[in-house]
Amino acid sequence: MKVSIGNLSAWFIIIGTLCFSMFIPWLAYKSITNNSEYDYLLLFSILVGTLLSIAHYILAFFVKCPECGKLLTVRGFKEVKRNTHDSGLEVAFLWFTNKVYCMHCGKKVDKSAI
């Protein structure tokens, strides 16, 4: 598999989201018990999630649509095209398939150049 900026950006946001979602099982565990064994694990996962999200944010400025030149994983405040992806996380989850469409112009994205 060729490592590209788009692949790194997609992996960073997926793993960062999973790290942030570790808060939910930790909260359920804390509500059942008063054990503080996993507090450091939560702190570590939030720290890793924050660092990976910052790295994705930086890399997102380099992942652009070849057609319109706008950022693929940044929605902005403008209206997006219908039948396209609503968020950058959805683009990241679909990055490894052949179903990525630009949310700004609606064209299918050829990821080989990104």
Sine and cosine of phi, psi and omega as CSV:
sin_phi,cos_phi,sin_psi,cos_psi,sin_omega,cos_omega
0.00,0.00,0.78,-0.62,0.02,-1.00
-0.98,0.21,0.79,-0.61,0.01,-1.00
-0.99,0.11,0.83,-0.56,0.02,-1.00
-0.76,-0.64,0.14,-0.99,0.01,-1.00
-0.90,0.44,-0.62,0.78,0.02,-1.00
-0.90,0.44,-0.67,0.74,0.04,-1.00
-0.90,0.44,-0.70,0.71,0.02,-1.00
-0.88,0.47,-0.68,0.73,0.01,-1.00
-0.89,0.46,-0.67,0.74,0.01,-1.00
-0.91,0.42,-0.71,0.70,0.02,-1.00
-0.89,0.45,-0.66,0.75,-0.02,-1.00
-0.89,0.46,-0.68,0.74,-0.04,-1.00
-0.96,0.27,-0.55,0.84,0.04,-1.00
-0.93,0.38,-0.74,0.67,-0.01,-1.00
-0.93,0.37,-0.61,0.79,0.06,-1.00
-0.88,0.47,-0.65,0.76,0.04,-1.00
-0.91,0.41,-0.65,0.76,0.05,-1.00
-0.90,0.44,-0.61,0.79,0.04,-1.00
-0.91,0.41,-0.66,0.76,0.04,-1.00
-0.93,0.37,-0.53,0.85,-0.02,-1.00
-0.97,0.25,-0.11,0.99,0.09,-1.00
-0.92,0.39,-0.23,0.97,0.02,-1.00
-0.91,0.42,-0.56,0.83,-0.07,-1.00
-0.92,0.38,-0.77,0.63,0.05,-1.00
-0.90,0.43,-0.55,0.83,0.04,-1.00
-0.90,0.43,-0.65,0.76,0.01,-1.00
-0.91,0.41,-0.64,0.77,0.06,-1.00
-0.91,0.43,-0.66,0.75,0.03,-1.00
-0.90,0.43,-0.67,0.74,0.00,-1.00
-0.93,0.38,-0.51,0.86,0.01,-1.00
-0.96,0.26,-0.42,0.91,0.01,-1.00
-1.00,0.08,-0.71,0.71,-0.04,-1.00
-0.88,-0.48,0.18,-0.98,0.06,-1.00
-0.94,-0.34,0.38,0.93,-0.04,-1.00
-0.99,0.17,0.68,-0.73,-0.02,-1.00
-0.94,-0.35,0.47,0.88,-0.01,-1.00
-0.91,0.42,-0.63,0.78,-0.16,-0.99
-0.99,-0.13,0.21,0.98,0.02,-1.00
-0.91,0.42,-0.62,0.78,0.02,-1.00
-0.94,0.35,-0.54,0.84,0.07,-1.00
-0.90,0.43,-0.65,0.76,0.05,-1.00
-0.91,0.42,-0.69,0.72,0.02,-1.00
-0.88,0.48,-0.67,0.74,0.03,-1.00
-0.90,0.43,-0.69,0.72,-0.03,-1.00
-0.93,0.37,-0.58,0.81,0.06,-1.00
-0.93,0.36,-0.62,0.78,0.04,-1.00
-0.90,0.43,-0.71,0.70,0.03,-1.00
-0.90,0.43,-0.67,0.74,0.04,-1.00
-0.88,0.48,-0.64,0.77,0.03,-1.00
-0.92,0.40,-0.70,0.71,0.00,-1.00
-0.90,0.43,-0.67,0.74,0.02,-1.00
-0.93,0.36,-0.56,0.83,0.05,-1.00
-0.93,0.38,-0.62,0.79,0.08,-1.00
-0.91,0.42,-0.66,0.75,0.04,-1.00
-0.90,0.44,-0.64,0.77,0.06,-1.00
-0.90,0.43,-0.65,0.76,0.00,-1.00
-0.87,0.49,-0.65,0.76,0.03,-1.00
-0.93,0.36,-0.69,0.72,-0.02,-1.00
-0.94,0.34,-0.40,0.92,-0.03,-1.00
-0.90,0.44,-0.39,0.92,0.02,-1.00
-0.97,0.26,-0.19,0.98,0.00,-1.00
-0.96,-0.28,-0.15,0.99,0.01,-1.00
-0.99,-0.12,0.99,-0.14,-0.08,-1.00
-0.86,-0.50,0.41,-0.91,0.06,-1.00
-0.95,0.30,0.74,-0.67,0.03,-1.00
-0.92,0.39,-0.42,0.91,-0.05,-1.00
-0.98,0.18,-0.83,0.55,-0.11,-0.99
-0.98,-0.22,-0.27,0.96,0.03,-1.00
0.99,0.16,0.15,0.99,0.01,-1.00
-1.00,-0.02,0.28,-0.96,-0.06,-1.00
-0.95,0.31,0.73,-0.68,-0.06,-1.00
-0.97,0.23,-0.56,0.83,-0.09,-1.00
-0.97,-0.24,0.12,0.99,0.04,-1.00
-0.89,-0.45,0.87,-0.48,-0.07,-1.00
-0.98,0.19,-0.71,0.70,-0.08,-1.00
0.99,0.16,-0.29,-0.96,-0.05,-1.00
-0.96,-0.27,-0.04,1.00,-0.01,-1.00
-0.99,0.11,0.30,-0.95,0.04,-1.00
-0.93,0.36,0.65,-0.76,0.03,-1.00
-0.99,-0.11,0.33,-0.95,0.02,-1.00
-0.93,0.38,0.53,-0.85,0.05,-1.00
-0.94,0.35,0.43,-0.90,0.00,-1.00
0.88,0.48,0.47,0.88,0.11,-0.99
-0.85,-0.52,-0.10,-0.99,-0.05,-1.00
-0.98,0.19,0.62,-0.78,-0.06,-1.00
-1.00,0.02,-0.40,0.92,-0.07,-1.00
-0.60,-0.80,0.25,-0.97,0.03,-1.00
-0.93,0.36,-0.49,0.87,0.04,-1.00
-0.92,0.39,-0.61,0.79,0.07,-1.00
-0.90,0.43,-0.63,0.78,0.07,-1.00
-0.89,0.45,-0.65,0.76,0.00,-1.00
-0.91,0.42,-0.65,0.76,0.02,-1.00
-0.93,0.38,-0.54,0.84,0.00,-1.00
-1.00,-0.04,0.03,1.00,-0.08,-1.00
-0.88,0.47,-0.58,0.81,-0.09,-1.00
-1.00,0.04,0.04,1.00,0.16,-0.99
-0.97,-0.24,-0.11,-0.99,0.02,-1.00
-0.96,-0.29,0.61,0.79,-0.12,-0.99
-0.84,-0.54,0.51,0.86,-0.02,-1.00
-1.00,-0.04,0.84,-0.55,0.06,-1.00
-0.88,-0.48,0.57,-0.82,0.04,-1.00
-0.95,0.33,0.74,-0.67,-0.01,-1.00
-0.98,0.20,-0.18,0.98,-0.03,-1.00
-0.99,-0.11,-0.71,0.71,-0.03,-1.00
-0.95,-0.31,-0.26,0.96,0.06,-1.00
1.00,0.10,0.06,1.00,-0.02,-1.00
-0.99,0.11,0.49,-0.87,0.08,-1.00
-0.94,0.33,0.69,-0.73,-0.12,-0.99
-0.99,-0.14,0.78,-0.63,0.14,-0.99
-1.00,0.03,0.94,-0.33,-0.13,-0.99
-0.99,0.13,-0.03,1.00,-0.07,-1.00
-0.92,0.39,-0.45,0.89,-0.02,-1.00
-1.00,-0.05,-0.08,1.00,-0.08,-1.00
-0.98,-0.22,0.00,0.00,0.00,0.00
